[in-house]
Amino acid sequence: MTTSGKPEDAGKTDSAGLACPTCGEPAAPPAEKGGRSPRPFCSRRCADIDLGRWFQERYAIPAVEGADDSIVESLAGAGRPPEQE
């Protein structure tokens, strides 16, 4: 990895075109029937690094604030019935 935190080899991919999201190396091959594979990561180590980042809350899914009831009240006050489900 570079000092910027971005993979040096970010352009490398496997035969299916997948690159490890942690280090940029080609992804591990698909598992044999009944087997296990760290795919889309290149190794179990990179999968564990990614899981640790989730636990440390370095990744976040943006939250949307709840609906504001004042919108419904303003529609009702304007003579428009609120939409029904």
N, C-alpha and C positions, 0 to 999 in steps of 0.2 A: 504494500500500500504506500501511497505517497503521503507526505506530511499534511496534505490538504484533506486527508481522510477518504479520498476517492481511489478506487482500484486503478492500478497502473495498467492492467490488462483488461480493461472493461469491454473491449471489443471481441474477446474470445468467446466462442459459443460451441456447443456440442453439435452433433449431426442433426438434431432437431431444432437447433437455433437457440437453445437455452443457455444463458450464462448465469453463474451463481450470483445471487443478489448481494452476497456479502463481500466476496473477493473478486468476482469477475471471471474466474476460471470457468472452463466448460462444466456444465452440470453433470452429475453422476448419471450413469445409464439407468434406464427403467429397471425396476426389480423383476427378477424371475417370478414365475407363478408361485405364489405362496411365500415369496421373499420380502425383504424390506430394502428400501432405497432412500437416501437422504434427499432425493430429487425434490425441488428444483435446485437444491444446494449441491456443491461439489463433494462435500464430506459432512460427516456427523458434527465435526468441530464447527463448521460454518453455520450449520443449523442451530447449534447450541448458542453461538454468538448472537444470532438473530433473535432467538428466544430470550436471551438475557437483555437485549435492547428493549424488547417489549416489556419485560418485567421492570426495567429501570424507567419505563415510560418515556423512552426516547422517541418512540413512534406514538402518534396519536391520531385518532379518527375525529375529525371536526364534529362538534355537537351543534345541533340546531336548537335554538331556544324554543320553548313551548309556545303554543298559540296564545295570542293576546286577546283576551275577552273583549277589550274595548273595540276591536274591529267588528265583532258581531253586534255589539250594542250600537255602534254608529250606523251599521246597515239597517238595523231594526228601526232606528230613529229617523232614517231617511225614507221610510215608507217601503223599503224593499224587504221582503221576507228573507230570513237567512236560508241558505241552501240546506236542503234536507238530504240525508243519506239514503 
